Amino acid sequence: MANKAALAAQIARAVTGSVPRRRCLIRMQGIRKSFYIGQPNELEILHGVDLTVYEGEFVAIVGESGSGKSTLMNIIGVLDKPTSGTYTLDGVDIHQAKDNELAAIRNRKIGFVFQTYNLIGRQSALKNVELPMLYAGVPAGERVRRAKEWLTRVGMGERMRHQPNELSGGQKQRVAIARAMVNEPALILADEPTGALDSQTSRVVMDLFHEMHEKYHKTIVLITHNPALAEECERVLTLRDGRIVGERKGGGVRGAL
């Protein structure tokens, strides 16, 4: 499918002489998030965030601790709902979706990569990668085939039978990336994916994200406090005190971490 999309884009450029308009994948308008609503200690974390991400973009959201990154990530990932505002993900109005529909959206439309890997102990890398497909109802034989394929793509083909406690941090994150990709999601959401890794291993992991973007044309939103990571993305949004206060074009190329 990715090759067909790339070919269609090339044909469009040849015919029209321009880059075809990309489909909007994420559209947030006026997103606010408050806790302890109606109580004396009510606290608003996000103060009217507007965010648009187009299909095929590699976008960084950068901010210091306390800026609201985690809260925004949870809303983008449909792990939480905003207090007010509108959010459309891949054509679905999140506010109108029922709980079972939201669960299906998280499983099929979003691939998550977390700083803490979130792998299941006492389960092999292969079984961890199979898990999203199990929830999606993919038959057993197809689950195994696709899990092996993606583990091989991220360089973990020889360690797919190992459990998380037998893997290094970088290897765990490769498994997490394979797990995120295996259901062919519309969006990869990466929350501080190199936060627990040394610089050399971080470089390997970021190279994998570049490959997912360049080779498989995945839309990636990277949440980070690291300006060097953000600079590698196509577009950089700065979040401060619950507001997006800046937007600029990133380098879009691999740098030194």
N, C-alpha and C positions, 0 to 999 in steps of 0.2 A: 504493500500500500504506500509506503514511504517513497519508493522509487517512482510509482505512478504519479504521486503528488509533485515530486520534483520535475518529472517530465512535463506535466501539465503547466507548471510554472515557466519552464523553459519555452514551451510553445507559445504561451501567452506573451512572454517578453518578445519573442521573435515576431509575432503578429502585430502587437500594439506598440512595441518599442518601449514598454514601461513595465514596472513590477506590478503584478496583480494585487488588488486590495486584499489584505488578510482579514479573516473572520475574527470578530471579537470573542474571546474565550471567557474573560473575566470582566464584569462591569459592576463596580461598586459606586454608589452615590450616597453621600451624606451618612456614612456609617458611624454610628455612635455605640459605645458599649459602656454600660454602667453596672456597678455591683452594689448590693445592699440598697436596692431601689426603695424609696419611701422611708428610709431610716435616717436618723440624724447623721450617720457616718456614710451616707451615700457617696460613692466615688465613681466619677466618669473617667475612663481610661482612654477611649478613643473619642475625638471631638470633631466628627464630621469628615471622615476620610473618603476621598474620591480616588478610585483606582481603576484603570483600564489596562488589560493585558491582551495582546493579540496572539492568535495561533502562530506557533513557531518562534516566539520571542524567548530570549534568555534574559530575565529581569532580576535585578537584585533589589531587595529592600534592606537598607542598612540603617542601623541606629544603635545607640548605647543602651546599656541595661536600664530598664525603667521607661524606655521610649514608647512602649506599647507593642513591640514586635511580636511577642508571644501571643498576645490577645488578638492581634490582627491575623497571625498565622492560623490560630484556631478557627477564626471566622472564615478565612479563605478555604481552609480544609474541611469546612462543614462539621467541625467538631463542636462548635458553639454557634449561637445565633446572636446577631447584633440586637441592641435595645431598640434602635430605630435606623432608618435608611433602607436602601434596596440593594440586593445582591443577585445578579444573574450569572450562573456558571454554565458555560457550554449550552446556552439557550434555555436553561431551567431556572425558573424563579424560585430561589431557595426558600423564600418566605411562605410560598404556597405549598411546598412539598411536605408530605407526611413523614413521620419518623421512619417508616420502612423504606420510603423512597430516598430519604437522606442517607440511610445505611447503604443502599444500593449505589448511590452517587459516590460515596466515599470509597466503596469497593471497586467500582468500575471506571470512574472518571478521574480519580486522584491516586497517584503513587506517592507514598510518604517516605521520606528519608530523614531520620532524626539523629541528633548528636549522640544519643545513647543507644542507637542501633535498634532497640526494641525487638531483638530476636528471642525466640522461645528456647530456653535451656532444655537439655535432654532431648532435643530434636536436631536432626542433622541439618546442614545447610540446605540440602535438597528439600526436606520437609518444610523448612521455613519458607522457602520460595514457593512451594506448592500451596501454602495456606490461603492466599487471596483467591486463587482459582477454586479451592475447595468451597469457600463461601459463595463464589459466583456460580457454582454448580457445574464446573468443567469436569468431564469424565476423567477417571483415574489415569488412563493411559496417556491422554492428552496433557494432563497436569505434569506427569513425569517428563514427557518429551519436551515441553516448553520450559520447565524448570531447568533441565539439563542444558538446554540450548542457551538460556540466559546466563547461567552460571559459567558456562564456557566463554561466552562473550565478555564477561567481566574478569576473566582470568582465574576463575575458581573451579574449573573443570576437574582438577585433580584433587580437590579438597571438599567435594560436595557431600561426602559421607561423614565429614567431621562435624562435631557439635560445637556450639559457640565457645565453650570454655577451652577448646583446642585451637582456636583461631586468634590471630592478632587483631588489634583494633582496626587496622586497615582492611584486613580480610573480612571482618564482620561487616564493615561498611560496604564492601563490594557485594556481599550477600544481600544487604539491605537494598542496594541499588537494583540488583537483579529482581528482588521481590517487588520493588516499586514498578518495574517495567513489565512484569510478566503478564499483566492483564491488558496491556496496550492502552494505558490511561490517556486521557486528553491532557492532563497536567501532572508534572512532577513538582512536588512541593518539598523543598529541602530546608530543614530548620537547623542552622549551625552544623552542617554535616561534617565539618573538619574540626569542630571545637575540641574534641578529645584526642586529636591526632598530632603527631610531630610534623614538622614542615615537609619532610621528604614524603611521608605517607599522605599528607594533605595534597601534595602535588599529584600523586597517583589518582586520588579520589576526584580532584577537580578535572583531571584529564578525562576521566570517565564521564563526567557531566558534559564536557565539551563534545565527547563522542556521541552521547545520547542526543545532543542538540544538533550536531552537524550531520551525523550519519543517519539518524532515525527521525530527525526533524521534530523532536519533542519540545513542547512548551515547558519551560522551567522557571519557577519562581524560587529564588535563593534568599533565605532570611539569614542575615549575618551582622555581626558587629565589626567584621574585619574589612577595612577599606581596600586591602589588596585583593581579596576575593571579589568584592563588588566591582572593582575596576575591570575584571575579566568578563563581565557581563555586557550585553548590548546596551542596556539602559539601567540607570541607577536612580532609585528613589530614596530620599532621606527622610526618615521618620524621627520626629522629636516631640516629646511631650504630647503624644497622641495625635499628632498632625503630620501630614506630608508637607515638609517645608522646602523641599528642593527636588528637582528632577534634571538629570543630565545624561548625555550619551556616554556610555562606558567605552573602554578600549576594545572590548569584544574579542580579545586575544589572550592566550595563555601567558601569564607572567611568572615572576619569581616570588615564591611564598616564603 
